[in-house]
Amino acid sequence: MAAFSGLRTLTSCSPLAPGPAVKGITLDKATAEWLQGALLEKAKSSLEVQEKRLAVLKTSYEKINNRISRLYDAKFDNDIPEEGFIAKEKEYQRQLIEIKAQIEGAQRTNPNFLEDTQRTLELSKRLQPLYVKANYEEKAKILQLIASNYTLVDVTPVPKYRKPFSFIAEGLICSNWLPVLDDFRNWLLAEAPHTFLAEMRMT
């Protein structure tokens, strides 16, 4: 097994890609439409959970702020010793920082999720015909964009697909999309694949 340009095996389901690298990640219309619906449903559930979590975090943040206000009232009224005030203030400020970081993390959601999902799946439907029509330079660019690495197994180049093609390849090869749907949805939701889509505009 020889490696060139750095490529490795495709997935844990199968050591070899079925057919050419591009054909192995090209979706038919029915699969693309089903996958879009499944991803949107998954995203809807995730966003509902996220909204509830954000509400809880914001409530906690407000409670800590109220405690800090009462702590300062207690200090000004001489109801708490200076050492106790300093210790409590540090504790509350630390909690605020932690909660704020959690809120910011929960708010990192791709605002273009729907559009990016449609564009990604539309591209995956068009890959094979685009590749066939492309000239040699365009073919090379497509192969570089869809995979980070290729391994030569006997005489067959086997791709290590980039995201999101790794999700598509695994779903097609295993004939089971359930294990990869969550990872695919999370990539679309959180990683905001604008760079990937911009790179693929040439297609």
N, C-alpha and C positions, 0 to 999 in steps of 0.2 A: 504494500500500500504506500504510494508516494504522495506527498503533499506538494502543491504548487500554488503560488500566490496565497498561500495560507488557507486552504479549504479542508473542512472536516466532514464527518458523517452527518447525515441529515437529521434524523430523529431517533429516539429510542425504539420507535415502532418498527423501523426497517432500516438496515444499513445502507440501502441503495435507493435513490430516487427513481420512481417509475417513469422512465422516459427522460427527455431533455429537461434541463433545469427550469426553463421558462414554462414549458408545458406542464410541469409538475406543480405549478402554483397558479395556473389559469383556471378560473372558476367558470362553470356554465351558468346560464341565466337563472335557472331555478335555484341552484345552490346559493348564488349571490343574493337573491331576493330573500331566501329563507334565513341566511346568515345575517342580513341587515335587520330583519325583524327580531331575530333572537338577540342580537347585540343591543338593539334599542330597548327591548324588554328588560334585559339585564341592567342596562344603564339606568332605566327608570327606577328599578328597585334600589340600586346603589345610591342614586340621588335622594330618594326618599329617606333612606337610612342616614345619609349625610346631613340632610336638613334637620332631622331630629337630633343628631349629635351636636350640630352647631347650636341649636336652640338650648340644649343642656349646657354646653360650654359657655355660652353668652350669659346664661342665668348665673352660673357659678362665678363668672368674672364680675358680674354686678354685685353678687353677695360679698365677694372679697373686698371690693371697693367700699361697700357700705361698712364692712368691719373696720377698714382703715379709717374711715371718717369717725366712727364711734371710738376708735382707739385714740385719735387725736383729741376728741372731746374729753375722754377720760384723763388724758395727759394735762390738758388745760385746766381741768377741774381738780387736779392733784389727786385723782382717784387711782393712779397706777404709778409705781416707782419707775424712775428713769431706766433702770436695767430691764425691767419687764417690758416697758414701752419699746426699747430698742430691739429686744429679742422678738417681740410680736410683730413689729413693723418689718423686720427682715424676713420673717416667716411669710407674712402676707405678700410682700413684694415678690418673693421667690415664687409663690403660688400664681401671682398675676402673670409673671414672665412665662411660666410653664403653660398656663391656660391660653395665653395669647399665641404662643407657638403652635399649640394644638389647633386653635381657630384658624390661623394662617394656613396650616397644613391641610385642614379640611376644606378650605376655600380654593385650593389649587385645582380647579376643574377646567378642562378645555371648554371654552364658551362656544367653540365651533364643532362640538362633537358630532352633531347630526350631519353637517356638511362634510366633515372629514371622513366620517364613516361611509357616506355615499361615494365620495371621490375615491377612497381607497378600494372599495369593492368594485366600482366601475373600472378602475385601472386594472384590477385583477382579472376582469372579464376580457379585457382587450390585449393583455400582454402577449399571448401567443401570435395573434395576427399582426400585431405591431412589430414583433421580433422578426417574423417572416419577411415583412416588407422593408425592414431596416437595412441600411448599408452596413459594411463591416465595422466602421467606426461607431455607429449607433448601436449595433449588436453588442460590441465590447462594453459600451457604457451601460447598457441595460443589464448585462451580466454582472458588472461591478456593483451596480446599485441594488440588485436583488440578493446578492450574497457577499459575505465578507471573506469567504474562503472556499477553496475547492480542493478535494482530495482525489487523487487518481487511484481508483480501485480497478485492478486489471487494466482495462483500456477505457473505463468509464469515469468521467469527471463527476464527482458527487459534491453538491453545494452545501455549504453551511449558510442557510438563508438568514437575511437580516429581518428584524421586525418591520412590518407585520407579516411578511411572507413566511416566516417560520411557523406562525400560527396556522396559516392557510395550508401549508404543506403537511403539517402534522394532522390537521383535521381531515384532509383528503386521503392521506396514506392510511390512517387508522380507521377511516370510515366512522369516526366518532368525534363529534365536535364538542361534546360536553366538557372534557378535560381542558380544552383550550379557550373556551368562551370567556371565562373570567379574566384570563391573562390578556386576551385580545381587547376586551372591553376596557380593562384598566389602562392599557397602552393608549387607547383612543381618548379616554377620559382625562388621564393625568399627564401623559407625556406630550400632549399637544403636538401631533406629528406634522407640524407645518414645514419643518426642514425637509423631511422625507418627501412630502408632496411637492415642494418646490423643486427638489432634485429630479423628480419624475416628470416635471412639466414638459420636458423635451419629448416625451412620448405622446 
